[in-house]
Amino acid sequence: MKTLLALVLVGVSSFALADEVKTAAAQPVVEQYDYSTNLDIARVISLSTLPNVCEVVPATMTYEDHQGQRHTIEYRAMGDGCSQG
């Protein structure tokens, strides 16, 4: 009975590990943007929401290039809390 329980636990843990690997592979690698980065943007999929602060904050953009590959870049942007007056 203990052997059967051990086999069941090993089987369940290997399924959990396989699911975790699949999830990690499905998420794109976040690239750091700088001014020398050449961007090939065919379609913007999502932009992160900028907080209501008056300072530079991290932001992300997920886009699709002209070959259909998805990319996610992280860049720095000014928050939405600055007033012009």
Summary of the structure (lengths in Angstrom):
residues: 85
radius of gyration: 21.0
end to end distance: 75.7
largest distance: 75.7
contacts: 166
relative contact order: 0.19
helix: 29%
strand: 31%
